[in-house]
Amino acid sequence: MSCRRLSRLRSFGLFVVLLASVCAVNSAGAQEPNAAQGAAAPTPPPAALGEEKIRQALTMPATIEFIETPLADVVAFLKDAYNIPIEVEAAALDEVGLSPDVPVTRNLHEVSLRTALRVILRDLGLTYLVDDEVLLITTQEEAAQRPVTRVYPVTPLLPINATDADDLAQLVRETVLRRGARGGLQPTVATYGPLLIVRDTEEAHDEVEKFLSRLATGLNAAVRKVNP
C-alpha cells in the first residue's frame, strides 16, 4: 500500500474515532436522568462560575522572573498566561503613593499562582481579592474593608451522623479567624446544614482553605491508623 494511501486511511480513521467520540458524548448528554440520578443539581449563576475559574487558576503552578518590571506589565503577563481577568485598582494605589508602574523584582519557581501573587504584592504592601468575576489588585487597607463571602462544603469533615457544622465553625473562629480582619470588619462564620459560610478578607479565606485541608489530612490519617 502506498504511503499516500496509508496516510489517507489514517486520517479517515482518526476522523471516525473523533466522530464516534462526539456522538457518544452527545448521546450521553441527551439521556434523561433516571431515578437513581435524582434531581439535577442547581446551576450556579454565571458570576459564581467566573469566580470559580479564577480560583482554579490560582491553584495552578507558576514560574516567574521579573526584574524591575512595572506592575502593570506583570499583570498583563499573568492575565494572558492564565486567561483570567486581572485589574489594578489604581485609585486605591494612588492613596498610598503607588502607581501601576511600580517596579516588581521577583524570581519564583514551581509555586502556585496564589503564592506568587501573594509574594509579589506583599513586597509592595498590596494584596488581591476575587469579586465580581475579577481578580482585583488593591491595597491591604482597601481589601480589609471589602470582605468576601464564600461557602465551604464540609460534609467529609463532620462526625458521623452530624447534621450541621456548628462545632467546625467554632473551631475556625478560634484557630483561624480569632484575630479578625486586619484593620477592617470582623469576620463572620455561620453554618447551613453541612455548609460552612465565611465572610472575611481574601487572605483570611486562604488560611481557612489551608486549615480545612490540613484537618482533612489529619482525619484521614487517624482513620488509616484505626483501620490499617
N, CA, C and O of each residue as an XYZ file, in Angstrom:
912
protein
N       0.853     -1.192      0.000
C       0.000      0.000      0.000
C       0.882      1.232      0.000
O       1.893      1.260      0.703
N       0.525      2.267     -0.779
C       1.362      3.456     -0.882
C       1.274      4.280      0.383
O       0.315      4.177      1.148
N       2.330      5.130      0.600
C       2.355      5.994      1.777
C       1.169      6.961      1.760
O       0.560      7.241      2.793
N       0.847      7.478      0.527
C      -0.260      8.415      0.427
C      -1.576      7.741      0.815
O      -2.397      8.309      1.536
N      -1.754      6.500      0.311
C      -2.975      5.747      0.631
C      -3.069      5.496      2.131
O      -4.139      5.655      2.719
N      -1.953      5.101      2.761
C      -1.931      4.826      4.193
C      -2.246      6.093      4.992
O      -2.965      6.065      5.990
N      -1.678      7.206      4.512
C      -1.930      8.475      5.203
C      -3.401      8.826      5.167
O      -3.971      9.271      6.163
N      -4.024      8.619      3.988
C      -5.453      8.918      3.883
C      -6.280      8.038      4.803
O      -7.226      8.499      5.441
N      -5.907      6.748      4.864
C      -6.647      5.832      5.730
C      -6.508      6.223      7.188
O      -7.470      6.168      7.954
N      -5.293      6.620      7.564
C      -5.091      7.028      8.958
C      -5.915      8.264      9.283
O      -6.537      8.340     10.343
N      -5.920      9.245      8.359
C      -6.696     10.458      8.583
C      -8.176     10.131      8.690
O      -8.885     10.665      9.543
N      -8.640      9.226      7.793
C     -10.042      8.829      7.832
C     -10.366      8.104      9.122
O     -11.429      8.310      9.708
N      -9.437      7.244      9.571
C      -9.655      6.523     10.820
C      -9.746      7.467     12.003
O     -10.581      7.280     12.887
N      -8.881      8.492     12.024
C      -8.908      9.468     13.105
C     -10.227     10.229     13.105
O     -10.808     10.508     14.154
N     -10.695     10.565     11.868
C     -11.969     11.267     11.761
C     -13.113     10.419     12.315
O     -14.006     10.935     12.987
N     -13.081      9.126     12.033
C     -14.131      8.230     12.520
C     -14.106      8.153     14.037
O     -15.150      8.194     14.687
N     -12.893      8.039     14.603
C     -12.778      7.964     16.061
C     -13.317      9.226     16.706
O     -14.064      9.168     17.683
N     -12.922     10.390     16.140
C     -13.393     11.654     16.686
C     -14.901     11.774     16.561
O     -15.575     12.221     17.488
N     -15.439     11.365     15.389
C     -16.872     11.440     15.175
C     -17.614     10.530     16.144
O     -18.659     10.897     16.680
N     -17.062      9.337     16.363
C     -17.695      8.405     17.297
C     -17.682      8.968     18.704
O     -18.653      8.817     19.445
N     -16.587      9.617     19.079
C     -16.496     10.196     20.412
C     -17.512     11.298     20.603
O     -18.167     11.379     21.642
N     -17.644     12.163     19.578
C     -18.604     13.248     19.669
C     -20.015     12.700     19.779
O     -20.814     13.192     20.576
N     -20.323     11.692     18.988
C     -21.668     11.088     19.025
C     -21.944     10.474     20.397
O     -23.048     10.577     20.930
N     -20.913      9.832     20.956
C     -21.088      9.198     22.263
C     -21.374     10.240     23.326
O     -22.242     10.041     24.176
N     -20.647     11.356     23.284
C     -20.867     12.425     24.255
C     -22.256     13.017     24.104
O     -22.961     13.232     25.090
N     -22.652     13.284     22.840
C     -23.973     13.843     22.603
C     -25.065     12.900     23.050
O     -26.083     13.325     23.597
N     -24.847     11.596     22.811
C     -25.831     10.603     23.213
C     -25.964     10.546     24.719
O     -27.069     10.459     25.256
N     -24.809     10.598     25.406
C     -24.836     10.555     26.868
C     -25.519     11.786     27.417
O     -26.284     11.707     28.379
N     -25.238     12.947     26.795
C     -25.847     14.181     27.266
C     -27.332     14.214     27.028
O     -28.065     14.888     27.753
N     -27.798     13.481     26.001
C     -29.218     13.513     25.661
C     -30.044     12.601     26.546
O     -31.271     12.703     26.557
N     -29.384     11.689     27.307
C     -30.116     10.756     28.142
C     -30.813     11.497     29.264
O     -30.224     12.391     29.872
N     -32.045     11.146     29.548
C     -32.765     11.761     30.649
C     -32.320     11.112     31.941
O     -32.061      9.909     31.969
N     -32.223     11.900     33.036
C     -31.820     11.333     34.314
C     -32.812     10.311     34.801
O     -34.022     10.516     34.711
N     -32.303      9.201     35.321
C     -33.199      8.189     35.858
C     -33.409      8.438     37.342
O     -32.898      9.408     37.900
N     -34.159      7.559     37.967
C     -34.487      7.739     39.375
C     -33.257      7.705     40.241
O     -33.182      8.413     41.246
N     -32.258      6.865     39.856
C     -31.050      6.746     40.675
C     -30.249      8.035     40.658
O     -29.577      8.365     41.635
N     -30.319      8.772     39.542
C     -29.564     10.012     39.449
C     -30.203     11.117     40.268
O     -29.504     12.030     40.705
N     -31.496     11.065     40.488
C     -32.167     12.053     41.291
C     -32.325     13.365     40.551
O     -32.092     13.454     39.346
N     -32.723     14.376     41.296
C     -32.941     15.693     40.710
C     -31.620     16.318     40.304
O     -30.584     16.061     40.917
N     -31.667     17.137     39.271
C     -30.461     17.808     38.805
C     -30.006     18.835     39.829
O     -30.824     19.491     40.475
N     -28.674     18.968     39.971
C     -28.121     19.946     40.900
C     -28.401     21.346     40.373
O     -28.420     21.560     39.161
N     -28.620     22.303     41.275
C     -28.871     23.674     40.822
C     -27.678     24.229     40.072
O     -26.534     23.971     40.446
N     -27.930     24.984     39.024
C     -26.856     25.561     38.217
C     -26.369     26.852     38.845
O     -27.171     27.754     39.088
N     -25.058     26.966     39.119
C     -24.547     28.203     39.717
C     -24.738     29.368     38.766
O     -24.704     29.182     37.550
N     -24.939     30.576     39.300
C     -25.071     31.748     38.430
C     -23.769     32.011     37.699
O     -22.710     31.577     38.152
N     -23.824     32.724     36.560
C     -22.610     32.980     35.776
C     -21.489     33.616     36.577
O     -20.323     33.280     36.371
N     -21.816     34.534     37.493
C     -20.778     35.192     38.287
C     -20.010     34.179     39.126
O     -18.788     34.266     39.249
N     -20.734     33.211     39.708
C     -20.072     32.197     40.525
C     -19.141     31.346     39.675
O     -18.057     30.973     40.122
N     -19.562     31.035     38.445
C     -18.716     30.243     37.559
C     -17.454     31.017     37.177
O     -16.367     30.444     37.102
N     -17.606     32.324     36.937
C     -16.451     33.141     36.597
C     -15.452     33.218     37.726
O     -14.245     33.143     37.497
N     -15.941     33.365     38.944
C     -15.050     33.436     40.096
C     -14.405     32.089     40.368
O     -13.256     32.026     40.805
N     -15.135     31.009     40.113
C     -14.556     29.675     40.301
C     -13.417     29.441     39.321
O     -12.425     28.803     39.671
N     -13.543     29.946     38.106
C     -12.463     29.828     37.122
C     -11.204     30.525     37.622
O     -10.096     30.013     37.459
N     -11.378     31.696     38.231
C     -10.229     32.422     38.776
C      -9.592     31.634     39.916
O      -8.369     31.527     39.996
N     -10.419     31.088     40.790
C      -9.871     30.346     41.936
C      -9.151     29.075     41.481
O      -8.160     28.667     42.088
N      -9.645     28.458     40.422
C      -8.950     27.294     39.880
C      -7.588     27.705     39.319
O      -6.597     26.998     39.501
N      -7.546     28.847     38.639
C      -6.281     29.336     38.087
C      -5.275     29.623     39.197
O      -4.074     29.423     39.011
N      -5.751     30.087     40.342
C      -4.859     30.407     41.452
C      -4.137     29.176     41.998
O      -3.095     29.308     42.641
N      -4.672     27.996     41.752
C      -4.037     26.769     42.226
C      -3.010     26.218     41.232
O      -2.272     25.286     41.553
N      -2.963     26.784     40.047
C      -2.060     26.282     39.011
C      -0.614     26.690     39.294
O      -0.375     27.709     39.942
N       0.366     25.890     38.807
C       1.780     26.198     39.065
C       2.224     27.452     38.318
O       1.725     27.769     37.238
N       3.167     28.149     38.922
C       3.695     29.375     38.320
C       5.203     29.428     38.497
O       5.727     29.136     39.572
N       5.889     29.801     37.434
C       7.323     30.088     37.469
C       7.501     31.468     36.854
O       7.185     31.679     35.683
N       8.003     32.397     37.642
C       8.087     33.779     37.175
C       9.481     34.336     37.438
O      10.177     33.911     38.360
N       9.866     35.293     36.608
C      11.127     36.006     36.791
C      10.950     37.430     36.269
O      10.936     37.672     35.062
N      10.817     38.354     37.198
C      10.630     39.754     36.854
C      11.771     40.577     37.454
O      12.115     40.412     38.625
N      12.343     41.449     36.657
C      13.409     42.341     37.112
C      13.015     43.768     36.763
O      12.985     44.155     35.595
N      12.712     44.546     37.809
C      12.307     45.937     37.610
C      11.203     46.058     36.554
O      11.221     46.958     35.714
N      10.254     45.141     36.617
C       9.143     45.127     35.661
C       7.959     45.903     36.239
O       7.563     45.637     37.374
N       7.389     46.842     35.508
C       6.220     47.568     36.019
C       5.094     46.605     36.397
O       4.852     45.616     35.706
N       4.418     46.904     37.488
C       3.324     46.054     37.949
C       2.279     45.856     36.849
O       1.728     44.765     36.704
N       2.011     46.895     36.085
C       1.026     46.785     35.000
C       1.445     45.737     33.982
O       0.598     45.018     33.451
N       2.751     45.640     33.699
C       3.242     44.638     32.750
C       3.171     43.232     33.355
O       2.886     42.262     32.653
N       3.430     43.132     34.651
C       3.301     41.845     35.341
C       1.859     41.352     35.249
O       1.607     40.182     34.959
N       0.921     42.259     35.499
C      -0.498     41.917     35.433
C      -0.877     41.475     34.026
O      -1.592     40.487     33.860
N      -0.408     42.196     33.014
C      -0.722     41.840     31.624
C      -0.182     40.451     31.287
O      -0.850     39.670     30.609
N       1.031     40.144     31.761
C       1.616     38.831     31.504
C       0.790     37.718     32.153
O       0.490     36.711     31.512
N       0.426     37.901     33.423
C      -0.330     36.870     34.131
C      -1.745     36.730     33.570
O      -2.292     35.628     33.518
N      -2.324     37.839     33.155
C      -3.662     37.803     32.562
C      -3.668     36.939     31.300
O      -4.584     36.145     31.088
N      -2.646     37.101     30.473
C      -2.566     36.313     29.232
C      -2.178     34.864     29.512
O      -2.710     33.943     28.891
N      -1.248     34.664     30.453
C      -0.754     33.317     30.730
C      -1.834     32.420     31.332
O      -1.863     31.219     31.060
N      -2.722     32.994     32.150
C      -3.720     32.181     32.848
C      -5.147     32.433     32.357
O      -6.096     31.818     32.844
N      -5.287     33.331     31.400
C      -6.585     33.582     30.776
C      -7.670     33.914     31.806
O      -8.773     33.368     31.766
N      -7.334     34.818     32.723
C      -8.294     35.289     33.721
C      -8.249     36.815     33.772
O      -7.212     37.411     33.481
N      -9.360     37.449     34.136
C      -9.377     38.912     34.230
C      -8.663     39.392     35.498
O      -9.031     38.996     36.604
N      -7.664     40.225     35.342
C      -6.926     40.809     36.467
C      -6.887     42.318     36.262
O      -6.531     42.795     35.184
N      -7.250     43.058     37.285
C      -7.254     44.514     37.199
C      -6.515     45.105     38.398
O      -6.462     44.505     39.471
N      -5.949     46.288     38.193
C      -5.287     47.029     39.267
C      -6.186     48.194     39.652
O      -6.610     48.967     38.794
N      -6.474     48.318     40.934
C      -7.299     49.425     41.409
C      -6.403     50.655     41.600
O      -5.896     50.916     42.691
N      -6.229     51.384     40.526
C      -5.265     52.494     40.506
C      -5.577     53.551     41.560
O      -4.662     54.098     42.176
N      -6.853     53.843     41.772
C      -7.230     54.877     42.744
C      -6.780     54.502     44.150
O      -6.292     55.352     44.895
N      -6.943     53.226     44.518
C      -6.521     52.778     45.849
C      -5.003     52.847     45.977
O      -4.485     53.236     47.024
N      -4.285     52.469     44.913
C      -2.823     52.540     44.956
C      -2.355     53.982     45.092
O      -1.390     54.272     45.800
N      -3.052     54.877     44.406
C      -2.675     56.289     44.455
C      -2.783     56.835     45.875
O      -2.009     57.710     46.261
N      -3.730     56.331     46.652
C      -3.912     56.805     48.025
C      -2.734     56.457     48.922
O      -2.526     57.110     49.945
N      -1.958     55.438     48.558
C      -0.788     55.063     49.363
C       0.515     55.415     48.639
O       1.585     54.925     48.998
N       0.413     56.258     47.629
C       1.603     56.744     46.946
C       2.218     55.791     45.947
O       3.405     55.896     45.638
N       1.420     54.853     45.434
C       1.913     53.907     44.436
C       1.171     54.119     43.119
O       0.127     54.771     43.078
N       1.724     53.562     42.051
C       1.067     53.616     40.755
C       1.180     52.242     40.107
O       1.974     51.418     40.560
N       0.406     51.975     39.058
C       0.512     50.684     38.351
C       1.879     50.456     37.728
O       2.177     49.346     37.287
N       2.719     51.491     37.683
C       4.056     51.346     37.104
C       5.122     51.044     38.153
O       6.310     51.022     37.832
N       4.716     50.809     39.403
C       5.689     50.486     40.441
C       6.467     49.227     40.028
O       5.852     48.250     39.601
N       7.810     49.228     40.146
C       8.605     48.095     39.648
C       8.500     46.856     40.540
O       8.383     46.948     41.762
N       8.544     45.709     39.890
C       8.477     44.408     40.576
C       9.733     43.620     40.233
O      10.091     43.484     39.063
N      10.399     43.102     41.260
C      11.559     42.226     41.061
C      11.339     40.969     41.886
O      11.340     41.023     43.116
N      11.154     39.850     41.225
C      10.904     38.583     41.917
C      11.266     37.426     41.001
O      11.094     37.498     39.784
N      11.777     36.344     41.619
C      12.133     35.125     40.898
C      11.589     33.949     41.698
O      12.098     33.636     42.774
N      10.565     33.304     41.177
C       9.918     32.193     41.878
C       9.737     31.023     40.930
O       9.409     31.207     39.757
N       9.954     29.807     41.446
C       9.849     28.615     40.603
C       8.919     27.588     41.235
O       9.016     27.283     42.424
N       8.018     27.063     40.414
C       7.124     25.963     40.788
C       6.382     26.221     42.099
O       6.382     25.392     43.009
N       5.752     27.392     42.169
C       4.830     27.680     43.263
C       3.450     27.862     42.639
O       3.326     27.934     41.416
N       2.429     27.934     43.460
C       1.097     28.191     42.908
C       0.995     29.658     42.509
O       1.719     30.510     43.025
N       0.086     29.935     41.586
C      -0.140     31.325     41.200
C      -0.567     32.136     42.414
O      -0.180     33.297     42.549
N      -1.353     31.545     43.292
C      -1.770     32.240     44.512
C      -0.555     32.690     45.322
O      -0.478     33.840     45.754
N       0.395     31.773     45.523
C       1.591     32.108     46.295
C       2.418     33.179     45.593
O       2.912     34.109     46.230
N       2.563     33.043     44.283
C       3.340     34.031     43.523
C       2.736     35.421     43.674
O       3.460     36.391     43.894
N       1.423     35.522     43.557
C       0.766     36.817     43.702
C       0.928     37.366     45.112
O       1.203     38.552     45.293
N       0.759     36.514     46.101
C       0.885     36.976     47.483
C       2.290     37.535     47.738
O       2.439     38.589     48.358
N       3.311     36.830     47.261
C       4.690     37.267     47.487
C       4.970     38.584     46.768
O       5.525     39.519     47.346
N       4.576     38.639     45.502
C       4.811     39.860     44.716
C       4.113     41.062     45.346
O       4.712     42.125     45.507
N       2.850     40.883     45.698
C       2.064     42.008     46.195
C       2.425     42.384     47.624
O       2.352     43.556     47.995
N       2.815     41.394     48.434
C       3.200     41.701     49.814
C       4.423     42.596     49.856
O       4.544     43.445     50.739
N       5.341     42.409     48.900
C       6.516     43.274     48.820
C       6.131     44.737     48.648
O       6.859     45.636     49.069
N       4.967     44.966     48.021
C       4.532     46.329     47.724
C       3.490     46.842     48.713
O       2.986     47.956     48.570
N       3.169     46.026     49.714
C       2.119     46.412     50.647
C       0.734     46.300     50.049
O      -0.201     46.974     50.481
N       0.610     45.436     49.044
C      -0.661     45.252     48.347
C      -1.198     43.844     48.571
O      -0.540     43.009     49.193
N      -2.387     43.592     48.063
C      -2.989     42.270     48.121
C      -3.986     42.169     46.971
O      -4.023     43.043     46.104
N      -4.792     41.114     46.958
C      -5.816     40.978     45.922
C      -7.082     40.403     46.520
O      -7.063     39.828     47.608
N      -8.159     40.559     45.819
C      -9.406     39.909     46.179
C     -10.114     39.484     44.900
O      -9.892     40.057     43.833
N     -10.962     38.479     45.021
C     -11.728     37.977     43.881
C     -13.172     38.364     44.096
O     -13.818     37.896     45.034
N     -13.680     39.226     43.219
C     -15.046     39.697     43.366
C     -15.548     40.186     42.011
O     -14.774     40.705     41.205
N     -16.837     40.019     41.766
C     -17.447     40.440     40.503
C     -16.703     39.885     39.297
O     -16.526     40.578     38.295
N     -16.263     38.621     39.399
C     -15.626     37.892     38.297
C     -14.280     38.495     37.886
O     -13.825     38.297     36.759
N     -13.651     39.225     38.797
C     -12.362     39.849     38.507
C     -11.418     39.624     39.678
O     -11.829     39.686     40.836
N     -10.139     39.359     39.369
C      -9.106     39.353     40.390
C      -8.587     40.785     40.471
O      -7.929     41.276     39.554
N      -8.893     41.438     41.577
C      -8.606     42.860     41.729
C      -7.414     43.069     42.660
O      -7.431     42.630     43.810
N      -6.382     43.740     42.157
C      -5.201     44.076     42.961
C      -5.438     45.432     43.608
O      -5.729     46.414     42.925
N      -5.313     45.479     44.929
C      -5.613     46.694     45.666
C      -4.737     46.766     46.911
O      -3.852     45.933     47.106
N      -4.988     47.759     47.746
C      -4.207     47.888     48.981
C      -4.781     46.970     50.055
O      -5.942     46.567     49.985
N      -3.960     46.646     51.044
C      -4.432     45.800     52.132
C      -5.527     46.496     52.923
O      -6.459     45.844     53.396
N      -5.428     47.803     53.071
C      -6.454     48.557     53.797
C      -7.793     48.498     53.080
O      -8.836     48.315     53.708
N      -7.758     48.655     51.761
C      -8.995     48.604     50.982
C      -9.600     47.203     51.010
O     -10.816     47.056     51.135
N      -8.770     46.184     50.896
C      -9.262     44.804     50.906
C      -9.897     44.454     52.243
O     -10.871     43.704     52.297
N      -9.341     45.000     53.322
C      -9.885     44.720     54.655
C     -11.289     45.284     54.813
O     -12.067     44.792     55.630
N     -11.617     46.311     54.040
C     -12.942     46.906     54.105
C     -13.932     46.253     53.137
O     -15.103     46.628     53.088
N     -13.452     45.281     52.375
C     -14.309     44.634     51.381
C     -14.247     43.117     51.553
O     -13.665     42.421     50.721
N     -14.842     42.605     52.625
C     -14.800     41.165     52.865
C     -15.543     40.389     51.791
O     -16.455     40.904     51.143
N     -15.137     39.149     51.620
C     -15.703     38.262     50.598
C     -16.404     37.104     51.295
O     -15.878     36.550     52.261
N     -17.576     36.739     50.816
C     -18.321     35.601     51.380
C     -18.090     34.367     50.524
O     -18.255     34.395     49.304
N     -17.700     33.278     51.193
C     -17.516     32.017     50.477
C     -18.177     30.886     51.256
O     -18.291     30.928     52.481
N     -18.608     29.875     50.508
C     -19.303     28.725     51.093
C     -18.439     27.482     50.914
O     -18.005     27.172     49.805
N     -18.194     26.772     52.018
C     -17.345     25.576     52.003
C     -18.182     24.335     52.341
O     -18.702     24.242     53.453
N     -18.323     23.387     51.419
C     -18.971     22.106     51.765
C     -18.023     21.310     52.670
O     -16.879     21.050     52.296
N     -18.490     20.930     53.838
C     -17.583     20.298     54.808
C     -18.094     18.951     55.306
O     -17.682     18.490     56.370
N     -18.984     18.316     54.550
C     -19.524     17.026     54.989
C     -18.439     16.017     55.357
O     -18.577     15.356     56.387
N     -17.358     15.858     54.569
C     -16.328     14.871     54.935
C     -15.617     15.173     56.252
O     -14.964     14.297     56.819
N     -15.739     16.403     56.738
C     -15.049     16.781     57.976
C     -15.942     16.669     59.202
O     -15.488     16.913     60.320
N     -17.201     16.304     59.010
C     -18.132     16.235     60.128
C     -18.165     14.836     60.733
O     -17.984     13.851     60.018
N     -18.396     14.737     62.050
C     -18.541     13.418     62.678
C     -19.703     12.656     62.073
O     -20.629     13.249     61.520
N     -19.650     11.347     62.180
C     -20.721     10.504     61.659
C     -22.048     10.907     62.299
O     -22.125     11.133     63.507
N     -23.079     10.993     61.482
C     -24.439     11.352     61.892
C     -24.604     12.836     62.224
O     -25.695     13.256     62.610
N     -23.544     13.638     62.084
C     -23.686     15.073     62.326
C     -24.477     15.710     61.196
O     -24.276     15.377     60.028
N     -25.367     16.616     61.537
C     -26.214     17.246     60.530
C     -25.835     18.695     60.269
O     -26.334     19.297     59.318
N     -24.970     19.263     61.085
C     -24.551     20.635     60.841
C     -23.082     20.787     61.220
O     -22.467     19.873     61.768
N     -22.540     21.954     60.918
C     -21.098     22.190     61.086
C     -20.810     23.200     62.186
O     -19.804     23.907     62.126
N     -21.680     23.278     63.192
C     -21.510     24.290     64.239
C     -20.179     24.153     64.972
O     -19.496     25.149     65.213
N     -19.810     22.925     65.327
C     -18.550     22.721     66.046
C     -17.356     23.123     65.182
O     -16.394     23.715     65.671
N     -17.430     22.798     63.910
C     -16.351     23.164     62.999
C     -16.275     24.679     62.853
O     -15.183     25.243     62.792
N     -17.416     25.333     62.798
C     -17.435     26.796     62.699
C     -16.750     27.424     63.908
O     -15.979     28.374     63.772
N     -17.039     26.885     65.095
C     -16.405     27.402     66.301
C     -14.899     27.179     66.261
O     -14.130     28.040     66.689
N     -14.481     26.044     65.756
C     -13.049     25.741     65.638
C     -12.365     26.736     64.696
O     -11.265     27.210     64.978
N     -13.017     27.042     63.591
C     -12.455     28.010     62.637
C     -12.362     29.391     63.278
O     -11.369     30.095     63.095
N     -13.384     29.778     64.024
C     -13.357     31.082     64.698
C     -12.182     31.180     65.667
O     -11.501     32.205     65.727
N     -11.949     30.109     66.423
C     -10.959     30.165     67.497
C      -9.525     29.975     67.007
O      -8.590     30.499     67.613
N      -9.346     29.238     65.925
C      -7.983     28.906     65.494
C      -7.517     29.648     64.255
O      -6.314     29.824     64.062
N      -8.443     30.087     63.411
C      -8.047     30.712     62.144
C      -8.369     32.202     62.121
O      -7.548     33.011     61.688
N      -9.548     32.561     62.582
C     -10.021     33.938     62.418
C     -10.108     34.706     63.733
O     -10.755     35.753     63.787
N      -9.480     34.218     64.782
C      -9.672     34.826     66.101
C      -9.146     36.247     66.185
O      -9.595     37.018     67.033
N      -8.188     36.617     65.310
C      -7.654     37.977     65.348
C      -8.494     38.934     64.520
O      -8.291     40.147     64.573
N      -9.442     38.396     63.752
C     -10.311     39.250     62.959
C      -9.627     39.763     61.715
O      -8.438     39.522     61.508
N     -10.371     40.469     60.887
C      -9.841     41.040     59.660
C      -8.960     42.230     60.014
O      -9.425     43.179     60.645
N      -7.717     42.188     59.620
C      -6.745     43.203     59.983
C      -7.181     44.575     59.486
O      -7.320     44.807     58.285
N      -7.395     45.485     60.448
C      -7.726     46.851     60.092
C      -9.091     47.031     59.453
O      -9.380     48.102     58.921
N      -9.939     46.007     59.494
C     -11.223     46.124     58.816
C     -12.352     45.520     59.621
O     -12.335     45.542     60.851
N     -13.331     44.981     58.918
C     -14.501     44.430     59.574
C     -14.177     43.098     60.235
O     -13.258     42.389     59.824
N     -14.950     42.772     61.266
C     -14.774     41.497     61.933
C     -15.322     40.371     61.053
O     -16.306     40.563     60.338
N     -14.683     39.191     61.106
C     -15.151     38.079     60.274
C     -16.480     37.527     60.767
O     -16.833     37.666     61.938
N     -17.204     36.903     59.858
C     -18.454     36.234     60.185
C     -18.341     34.777     59.765
O     -17.938     34.472     58.642
N     -18.704     33.875     60.683
C     -18.704     32.443     60.391
C     -20.065     31.885     60.769
O     -20.511     32.042     61.905
N     -20.724     31.234     59.822
C     -22.046     30.667     60.071
C     -22.124     29.296     59.423
O     -21.237     28.905     58.664
N     -23.185     28.574     59.725
C     -23.388     27.250     59.134
C     -24.794     27.159     58.565
O     -25.717     27.841     59.010
N     -24.927     26.294     57.566
C     -26.222     25.967     56.996
C     -26.159     24.493     56.652
O     -25.676     24.110     55.586
N     -26.657     23.661     57.575
C     -26.511     22.217     57.391
C     -25.035     21.855     57.328
O     -24.270     22.245     58.210
N     -24.619     21.115     56.299
C     -23.211     20.701     56.179
C     -22.342     21.739     55.453
O     -21.287     21.403     54.915
N     -22.792     22.997     55.444
C     -22.035     24.049     54.770
C     -21.467     25.026     55.784
O     -22.137     25.399     56.747
N     -20.226     25.438     55.559
C     -19.580     26.447     56.378
C     -19.535     27.743     55.567
O     -19.006     27.765     54.456
N     -20.078     28.797     56.110
C     -20.170     30.074     55.402
C     -19.287     31.092     56.115
O     -19.507     31.407     57.285
N     -18.301     31.597     55.410
C     -17.323     32.511     55.999
C     -17.311     33.817     55.213
O     -17.275     33.823     53.983
N     -17.342     34.924     55.955
C     -17.223     36.253     55.344
C     -16.010     36.944     55.960
O     -16.019     37.303     57.137
N     -14.969     37.126     55.154
C     -13.731     37.727     55.642
C     -12.899     38.158     54.436
O     -13.367     38.094     53.300
N     -11.675     38.594     54.683
C     -10.815     39.024     53.591
C     -10.373     37.830     52.747
O     -10.467     36.682     53.181
N      -9.888     38.116     51.534
C      -9.412     37.060     50.650
C      -8.250     36.300     51.288
O      -8.169     35.077     51.176
N      -7.352     37.021     51.956
C      -6.220     36.356     52.602
C      -6.692     35.452     53.732
O      -6.129     34.378     53.943
N      -7.716     35.875     54.459
C      -8.264     35.032     55.518
C      -8.854     33.753     54.936
O      -8.734     32.684     55.534
N      -9.491     33.859     53.770
C     -10.033     32.659     53.127
C      -8.909     31.692     52.739
O      -9.091     30.476     52.791
N      -7.753     32.231     52.353
C      -6.612     31.356     52.070
C      -6.265     30.531     53.305
O      -5.977     29.339     53.206
N      -6.296     31.182     54.474
C      -5.974     30.481     55.721
C      -7.048     29.458     56.073
O      -6.738     28.384     56.588
N      -8.307     29.786     55.800
C      -9.395     28.836     56.053
C      -9.225     27.602     55.183
O      -9.390     26.477     55.655
N      -8.891     27.811     53.903
C      -8.677     26.675     52.996
C      -7.547     25.785     53.487
O      -7.673     24.560     53.495
N      -6.446     26.399     53.894
C      -5.311     25.623     54.397
C      -5.716     24.820     55.629
O      -5.373     23.645     55.756
N      -6.445     25.462     56.530
C      -6.862     24.792     57.761
C      -7.761     23.598     57.458
O      -7.559     22.515     58.008
N      -8.755     23.788     56.585
C      -9.672     22.693     56.252
C      -8.932     21.557     55.554
O      -9.237     20.386     55.778
N      -7.956     21.901     54.707
C      -7.175     20.878     54.024
C      -6.350     20.068     55.024
O      -6.295     18.841     54.946
N      -5.709     20.768     55.965
C      -4.907     20.072     56.974
C      -5.779     19.232     57.895
O      -5.387     18.143     58.316
N      -6.964     19.746     58.205
C      -7.888     18.984     59.043
C      -8.306     17.701     58.335
O      -8.372     16.642     58.960
N      -8.588     17.785     57.043
C      -8.958     16.601     56.273
C      -7.817     15.589     56.250
O      -8.044     14.387     56.389
N      -6.590     16.079     56.074
C      -5.426     15.188     56.071
C      -5.275     14.491     57.413
O      -5.004     13.292     57.477
N      -5.454     15.258     58.488
C      -5.342     14.673     59.829
C      -6.410     13.632     60.097
O      -6.128     12.582     60.674
N      -7.639     13.916     59.681
C      -8.722     12.952     59.882
C      -8.492     11.679     59.084
O      -8.740     10.581     59.583
N      -8.022     11.815     57.856
C      -7.737     10.629     57.035
C      -6.632      9.789     57.655
O      -6.694      8.560     57.636
N      -5.617     10.455     58.205
C      -4.518      9.729     58.840
C      -5.026      8.984     60.074
O      -4.612      7.856     60.338
N      -5.916      9.616     60.819
C      -6.470      8.972     62.019
C      -7.287      7.750     61.651
O      -7.219      6.721     62.324
N      -8.068      7.866     60.568
C      -8.883      6.725     60.117
C      -7.991      5.571     59.691
O      -8.267      4.418     60.019
N      -6.912      5.876     58.953
C      -5.995      4.816     58.496
C      -5.309      4.143     59.684
O      -5.020      2.947     59.648
N      -5.050      4.921     60.737
C      -4.380      4.347     61.910
C      -5.311      3.381     62.648
O      -4.879      2.346     63.155
N      -6.611      3.747     62.697
C      -7.583      2.891     63.367
C      -7.913      1.675     62.514
O      -8.089      0.573     63.035
N      -7.997      1.876     61.203
C      -8.325      0.791     60.273
C      -7.226      0.649     59.233
O      -7.408      1.046     58.082
N      -6.078      0.083     59.629
C      -4.949     -0.033     58.679
C      -5.287     -0.976     57.532
O      -4.460     -1.192     56.646
